[in-house]
Amino acid sequence: MSSQSTGKKKAAKSDPIYHNQLINNAAKKRADTSDPIYHERLINNSSNKKNPKSNRINHKRLINSSSNKRIAKSDPIHYKRVINTAAKKTAPVSHPLKHKRLIYTTSKERIAKKTAKSDPIYHNRLVNMLVNRILKHGKKSLAYRILYRAMRKIQRNTKKNPLVVLRQAIRGVTPKVTVKARRKSGSTYQVPIKIRSTKAKVLAIRWLLGASRKRPGRNMDLKLSYELINAAKKQGHAIRKKEETHKMAEANRAFAHYR
């Protein structure tokens, strides 16, 4: 078999067509190497393989990426994001890192955390809530003065602790149900809705202050003191407002499913 293959190779080499192809290939290779464009391509390829930094575009890209990383690290917003993501990954279900402000809380959680502050004299949150509703045009010292004078007058008239009278008044005016307008198929319905304790307390304070402002006279502390005393006795305009709301809710009980 080997003698036959060698014989075939010799016959092929002695063939003039085969001989011409060999000569042409050799001439092409010589011409390519002598071509200056081909020579430059070879040099560039070899240099790029050896050191990629010699390529200007690659070098610029490397510099830009490194500078961007440095800027991102020095950026406080980027730093906070990194801390927050790390804290969220490592924090347990109860999130003990929330008080350190490492994890951002939602708006609902922020509202739930907010608690009313107490006033400087009685150290009561209810008194401070009432002061914040009396307040107008940022005059908080005037609002404190009005309420403390009203409390002194309540104590003088009833011979009781004014805080007890205030609590009784607000408890008496606080509604259990409120009415809300709902538009359904072109007509408006007054829909009865159960109200939360905090919202009900705010409504009670609003009604008490509205009733005291409607009273005749210019002395606000006197009007407020009388309104609070009447509300503690289940009398006055604020109590009437609560009763009207309850009556309206009872009358519109059929529309309770529209809530």
C-alpha positions in Angstrom: 0.0 0.0 0.0 2.8 2.4 0.9 4.6 1.8 -2.4 1.4 2.6 -4.3 0.9 5.9 -2.4 4.5 7.0 -3.0 4.1 6.2 -6.6 0.9 8.3 -6.9 2.7 11.3 -5.1 5.6 11.1 -7.5 3.2 11.0 -10.5 1.3 14.0 -9.1 4.6 16.0 -8.6 5.7 15.2 -12.2 2.3 16.5 -13.4 2.8 20.0 -14.9 -0.5 21.4 -13.6 0.4 20.5 -10.0 3.8 22.0 -10.5 2.3 25.3 -11.7 -0.1 25.5 -8.7 2.9 25.1 -6.3 4.8 27.9 -8.0 1.8 30.2 -8.0 1.1 29.7 -4.2 4.7 30.4 -3.4 4.7 33.5 -5.5 1.5 34.8 -3.7 3.0 34.3 -0.3 6.1 36.2 -1.3 4.0 39.0 -2.8 1.9 39.2 0.4 4.9 39.5 2.7 6.4 42.2 0.4 3.0 44.1 0.5 3.4 47.0 3.0 -0.4 46.9 4.0 -0.1 43.2 4.9 3.1 43.9 6.7 1.5 46.7 8.9 -1.5 44.4 9.7 0.9 41.7 10.9 2.8 44.2 13.1 -0.4 45.6 14.6 -1.8 42.2 15.4 1.3 41.0 17.1 1.6 44.3 19.1 -2.1 44.2 20.2 -1.6 40.6 21.4 1.5 41.5 23.4 0.2 44.7 25.1 -3.5 45.7 24.7 -2.9 49.1 26.3 -1.1 50.2 23.1 -4.6 50.2 21.5 -5.8 53.8 22.2 -9.5 53.0 22.3 -9.1 50.1 24.7 -6.8 52.2 26.9 -9.4 55.0 27.0 -12.2 52.6 27.9 -10.1 51.1 30.8 -9.3 54.6 32.1 -13.0 55.7 31.9 -14.3 52.6 33.7 -11.8 52.9 36.5 -12.6 56.6 37.0 -16.3 55.9 36.9 -15.9 53.3 39.6 -13.9 55.8 41.8 -16.6 58.5 41.3 -19.4 56.1 42.2 -17.6 55.0 45.3 -17.1 58.7 46.4 -20.7 59.5 45.6 -22.8 59.5 48.9 -26.0 58.3 47.1 -24.2 55.3 45.7 -22.7 54.6 49.1 -26.2 54.8 50.7 -27.6 52.4 48.1 -24.8 49.9 48.7 -25.4 50.1 52.5 -29.2 49.7 52.1 -28.9 46.7 49.8 -26.4 45.1 52.2 -28.6 45.9 55.2 -31.7 44.5 53.5 -29.9 41.3 52.7 -28.5 40.8 56.2 -31.4 42.1 58.2 -33.8 39.6 59.8 -37.6 39.8 59.4 -38.1 42.3 62.3 -35.7 44.7 60.7 -33.8 46.0 63.8 -31.7 48.3 61.5 -34.7 50.6 60.8 -34.1 52.8 63.8 -30.6 53.4 62.5 -32.1 54.6 59.1 -30.1 52.0 57.2 -33.3 50.7 55.6 -35.8 53.1 54.2 -39.3 52.8 55.5 -42.5 53.2 53.5 -44.8 56.2 54.0 -47.4 54.0 55.9 -44.7 52.8 58.4 -43.6 56.4 58.9 -47.2 57.5 59.7 -47.6 54.6 62.1 -44.4 55.6 64.0 -45.5 59.2 64.5 -46.8 59.9 68.0 -48.2 63.1 69.4 -45.9 65.0 71.7 -47.0 66.1 75.2 -47.5 69.7 76.4 -45.0 71.3 78.8 -47.3 71.8 81.8 -49.8 68.9 81.9 -47.5 66.5 80.0 -50.6 65.2 78.1 -50.8 64.3 74.4 -54.5 65.2 74.3 -53.8 68.8 75.4 -51.0 69.1 72.8 -53.4 67.8 70.1 -56.0 70.5 71.1 -53.3 73.2 71.1 -52.2 72.2 67.5 -55.9 72.6 66.4 -56.3 75.9 68.1 -53.1 77.2 66.5 -53.5 79.8 63.7 -50.9 81.6 61.6 -48.0 79.8 63.5 -48.8 81.6 66.9 -48.3 78.5 69.1 -47.6 80.5 72.3 -51.0 82.2 71.9 -52.6 78.8 71.4 -51.0 77.5 74.6 -52.1 80.6 76.5 -55.8 80.2 75.3 -55.9 76.6 76.4 -54.2 77.0 79.8 -56.5 79.9 80.6 -59.5 77.8 79.6 -58.3 74.9 81.8 -57.9 77.3 84.8 -61.5 78.6 84.3 -62.8 74.9 84.1 -61.0 74.2 87.4 -62.4 77.3 89.0 -66.0 76.7 87.8 -66.3 72.9 88.3 -63.8 72.3 91.2 -62.5 69.3 89.3 -59.3 68.3 87.6 -59.5 70.1 84.2 -57.8 67.1 82.5 -60.7 64.8 83.6 -63.2 67.3 82.3 -61.3 67.5 79.0 -61.2 63.7 78.6 -65.0 63.4 79.4 -65.8 66.1 76.9 -63.8 64.5 74.1 -65.1 61.0 74.9 -68.6 62.4 74.8 -68.2 64.1 71.4 -66.1 61.2 69.8 -68.3 59.5 67.0 -68.3 55.8 66.4 -69.5 56.0 62.8 -69.1 58.7 60.2 -70.8 59.4 56.9 -68.9 59.7 53.6 -70.2 60.7 50.2 -69.9 58.1 47.4 -70.8 58.6 43.8 -72.4 55.6 42.2 -74.0 55.5 38.7 -74.6 59.2 38.5 -76.1 59.8 42.0 -74.4 60.6 45.3 -75.0 58.4 48.4 -74.1 59.2 52.0 -72.4 55.9 53.0 -71.9 55.1 56.8 -68.3 54.1 57.6 -66.7 52.9 60.8 -64.1 55.3 62.0 -60.7 54.6 63.7 -60.1 55.9 67.3 -57.4 58.4 66.2 -59.5 59.9 63.4 -62.6 60.0 65.7 -60.6 61.9 68.3 -59.5 64.4 65.7 -63.1 64.9 64.5 -64.2 65.4 68.2 -61.6 68.1 68.7 -62.6 69.8 65.4 -66.3 69.8 66.4 -65.5 71.2 69.9 -63.4 74.0 68.6 -65.9 74.8 65.8 -68.7 75.0 68.4 -66.7 77.2 70.8 -65.8 79.6 67.9 -69.5 79.9 67.0 -70.4 81.0 70.5 -71.0 84.8 71.0 -68.2 86.9 72.5 -64.6 87.6 71.7 -62.9 85.8 74.6 -61.8 82.4 73.1 -60.5 80.9 76.4 -63.9 81.6 78.0 -65.9 80.2 75.1 -63.7 77.1 75.0 -64.0 76.5 78.7 -67.9 76.7 78.6 -68.0 74.4 75.5 -65.8 71.8 77.3 -67.9 71.9 80.4 -71.2 71.5 78.4 -69.7 68.6 76.4 -68.7 66.8 79.6 -72.3 67.1 80.7 -73.5 65.7 77.3 -74.8 69.2 76.2 -73.8 71.8 73.6 -73.5 72.1 69.9 -70.6 69.6 69.5 -72.8 66.8 71.1 -75.6 67.7 68.7 -73.2 67.4 65.8 -72.3 63.9 66.9 -75.9 62.9 67.3 -76.8 64.2 63.8 -73.9 62.2 62.3 -75.1 59.0 64.0 -78.7 59.6 62.9 -77.6 60.2 59.3 -75.5 57.0 59.4 -78.5 55.1 60.7 -80.8 56.5 58.0 -78.3 55.6 55.2 -77.7 52.1 56.6 -79.0 50.6 53.3 -76.0 52.1 51.4 -73.4 50.5 53.6 -72.4 48.0 50.9 -71.1 51.0 48.7 -68.1 51.6 51.0 
